[in-house]
Amino acid sequence: MTLYRGLPGTGVYSWSPFVVKLEARLRFAGIPYRVDTGSLSAAPRGKVPYVSVPDGEKGSVLIGDSGVIIRKLVEGGWSRDLDDGLGGMERVRGMGIRALLEDKLYFLGMYEKWVLNYYTMRDTLLAAVPWPIRVLIGLRIYSKVKRTMQGQGTLLLSDEEIDESRRKIWETLNAALVESRSKYAGAEGPFWVSGGEAPTEVDAVLFGFIVSGLICYAAPETQKIIRSFPTLVDYARRIHERYFPDYALWE
């Protein structure tokens, strides 16, 4: 399997929480993969991450969208559903956290990256693109992001309301992890959102958002918030040490 993540090189995390989420999910399930840069023009849904999966008849097939990829891996027998064995309320809790991250926090982060820190974001992600073309592509991305956030509702909020909402979400997630960690009574190794012995689907999502927040310097306020909650950082560090020993740790 090849994971295309829009980032050259290996051994480093992506700024995209969805790329980190998918890599974590593959490693949680022990699925071997290689990474490649790929391109938005080749991506099935016009965005990263996407994967190339072996197919007996076609040789390989491209699948886009991290959530769809995970579902297809489960349906295709590559991995079991990590939420198997969870009770009804535990599943609801996991789905709620995932929605909070992917449907709420993601857009608050996009505002910080693409509106407040546009030039840092553009010139990092499009560093390999020649200057005149970079400006044009950057403006297209900026316009698309603003249209999306306008319809989604983030742009209807003031900067103060966005800051308050972002901090409150991270504060709530930290409280949930403090509660989960207390069930492990000082044990070494990762601890999980469910409080169980193994990761569930939400752990891949949460790990992705924490790590991308720690390394993305186009989101300085998010970095400060995450680093102000030691349990968030500890949660990610423990997962990193077990599942990503070949990757550079955030500073």
C-alpha positions in Angstrom: 0.0 0.0 0.0 1.2 3.5 -0.8 0.1 6.5 1.2 0.2 9.8 -0.7 0.5 12.6 1.8 1.5 15.7 -0.2 4.8 16.0 1.7 8.2 15.0 0.3 10.6 12.9 2.4 10.1 10.4 5.2 10.5 10.4 8.9 8.5 13.6 9.6 4.9 14.3 10.4 2.6 16.2 8.1 0.9 19.5 9.0 -2.4 17.8 8.0 -4.3 16.2 10.9 -5.9 13.8 8.5 -2.6 12.6 7.1 -1.3 12.0 10.6 -4.6 10.4 11.6 -4.4 7.9 8.7 -0.8 7.0 9.4 -1.6 6.4 13.0 -4.6 4.2 12.0 -2.4 2.1 9.7 0.2 1.6 12.4 -2.4 0.8 15.0 -3.6 -2.0 12.8 -0.1 -3.1 11.8 -0.7 -2.5 8.1 2.6 -2.0 6.2 2.8 1.0 3.8 5.1 3.2 2.0 4.8 7.0 1.7 5.0 9.1 -1.4 4.2 12.8 -2.2 1.5 12.3 -4.7 -0.4 15.3 -6.2 -3.7 17.0 -5.9 -4.4 16.5 -9.6 -4.0 12.7 -9.2 -5.9 12.5 -5.9 -9.4 10.9 -6.3 -11.1 13.7 -4.3 -8.6 16.4 -5.1 -6.9 16.4 -1.7 -4.5 14.4 0.5 -4.3 11.9 2.0 -5.1 9.2 -0.5 -3.8 5.7 -0.9 -3.1 3.2 -3.6 -4.3 -0.3 -2.6 -3.5 -3.5 -4.5 -6.4 -4.8 -6.5 -6.3 -8.2 -8.2 -8.0 -7.2 -11.4 -6.9 -3.6 -11.8 -3.4 -3.9 -10.3 -4.2 -1.1 -7.8 -7.0 1.3 -7.0 -6.8 4.8 -5.6 -9.0 5.7 -2.6 -9.3 9.2 -1.1 -10.6 10.8 2.1 -9.2 9.4 5.4 -12.5 8.3 6.7 -13.5 6.5 3.5 -10.0 4.9 3.3 -10.4 3.5 6.9 -13.8 2.1 6.1 -12.6 0.5 2.9 -9.7 -1.1 4.8 -12.1 -2.6 7.3 -14.5 -3.8 4.6 -11.7 -5.3 2.5 -10.3 -7.3 5.4 -7.1 -5.3 5.8 -8.0 -4.3 9.4 -10.7 -4.9 12.0 -12.9 -2.1 13.2 -11.0 -0.7 16.2 -14.3 0.1 17.9 -15.4 -3.6 18.0 -16.2 -4.5 21.6 -17.1 -0.9 22.7 -20.5 -0.4 24.3 -23.1 1.9 22.9 -22.2 4.9 25.1 -18.5 4.5 24.4 -19.2 4.5 20.7 -21.3 7.6 21.0 -18.6 9.3 23.0 -16.0 8.4 20.4 -18.1 9.7 17.5 -18.8 12.9 19.4 -15.1 13.5 19.9 -14.3 12.8 16.3 -17.1 15.2 15.2 -15.8 17.9 17.6 -12.3 17.6 16.0 -13.2 17.1 12.4 -16.3 19.2 12.0 -15.6 22.0 14.5 -11.9 22.3 15.6 -10.7 21.7 12.0 -12.3 24.8 10.7 -11.2 27.0 13.6 -7.7 25.8 12.8 -8.1 26.5 9.1 -9.0 30.1 10.0 -5.8 30.5 12.0 -3.7 28.9 9.3 -5.2 30.3 6.1 -6.5 33.6 7.2 -4.4 34.8 10.1 -1.1 33.2 8.9 -1.8 32.9 5.2 1.7 33.6 3.9 3.4 31.2 6.3 0.9 28.5 5.3 1.1 29.2 1.5 4.9 29.5 1.3 5.4 26.3 3.3 2.9 24.0 1.6 3.7 25.4 -1.9 7.4 25.8 -1.4 8.2 23.6 -4.4 5.9 25.7 -6.7 7.6 28.5 -8.7 6.8 32.0 -7.4 4.2 33.3 -9.9 2.3 30.1 -9.9 2.5 29.8 -6.1 0.7 33.2 -5.8 -2.1 32.1 -8.1 -2.6 28.7 -6.4 -2.4 30.3 -3.0 -5.1 32.7 -3.9 -7.3 29.9 -5.2 -6.9 28.0 -2.0 -7.5 31.1 0.1 -10.7 31.8 -1.7 -11.9 28.2 -1.5 -11.2 28.1 2.3 -13.0 31.3 2.9 -16.1 30.2 1.0 -16.1 26.9 2.9 -15.8 28.7 6.3 -18.5 31.2 5.4 -20.9 28.4 4.6 -19.8 26.3 7.6 -20.2 29.3 10.0 -16.7 30.0 11.3 -16.4 33.3 9.5 -19.6 34.5 11.2 -17.7 34.5 14.5 -15.4 37.3 15.8 -11.7 36.6 16.4 -12.4 36.6 20.1 -15.1 34.0 19.8 -12.9 31.8 17.6 -10.1 32.0 20.1 -12.4 31.2 23.0 -14.1 28.3 21.2 -10.7 26.8 20.2 -9.3 27.0 23.7 -12.5 25.5 25.2 -12.3 22.5 22.9 -8.7 21.8 23.8 -9.4 22.3 27.4 -12.3 19.8 27.3 -10.2 17.2 25.4 -7.4 17.6 27.9 -9.9 16.9 30.8 -11.1 13.8 29.0 -7.5 12.5 28.7 -6.7 13.3 32.3 -9.7 11.1 33.2 -8.6 8.3 30.9 -5.0 8.4 32.1 -6.1 8.0 35.7 -7.3 4.5 34.9 -3.8 3.4 34.0 -2.4 4.0 37.5 1.1 5.1 36.3 1.5 2.3 33.7 4.1 2.9 31.0 3.2 3.2 27.3 0.2 4.7 25.7 -3.1 5.4 27.3 -6.3 5.5 25.3 -9.4 7.7 25.2 -11.7 4.8 26.0 -9.6 3.8 29.0 -9.1 0.4 27.5 -6.0 -1.6 26.6 -6.0 -0.8 22.9 -6.6 2.2 20.7 -10.0 2.8 19.2 -10.9 4.8 16.1 -11.0 8.1 17.9 -7.4 7.8 19.1 -6.1 8.0 15.6 -8.1 11.2 15.0 -7.1 12.8 18.3 -3.4 11.9 17.8 -3.6 13.5 14.4 -4.9 16.8 15.6 -2.5 17.0 18.6 0.6 16.2 16.5 -0.4 18.5 13.6 -1.1 21.3 16.1 2.3 20.8 17.8 4.4 21.0 14.6 2.5 23.5 12.4 4.1 26.9 12.9 1.4 28.5 10.8 -0.9 27.9 13.9 1.2 29.5 16.7 -1.8 30.0 19.1 -2.8 26.4 18.7 0.7 25.3 19.5 0.7 27.4 22.7 -2.7 26.0 23.8 -1.7 22.4 23.3 1.7 22.9 25.0 -0.1 24.5 28.0 -1.8 21.1 28.6 0.9 18.5 29.6 -1.6 15.6 29.4 -2.3 16.3 25.7 1.4 16.3 24.9 2.0 13.2 27.1 -0.7 11.3 25.3 0.8 12.1 21.9 4.4 11.4 23.0 3.5 8.0 24.3 1.9 7.0 21.1 4.8 8.4 19.1 7.3 6.4 21.1 5.5 3.1 20.5 4.2 3.5 17.0 6.4 6.2 15.4 9.9 5.6 16.6 11.2 6.3 13.1 9.7 9.8 13.1 11.2 13.0 14.4 9.7 14.1 17.6 8.3 17.6 17.8 10.5 20.1 19.7 
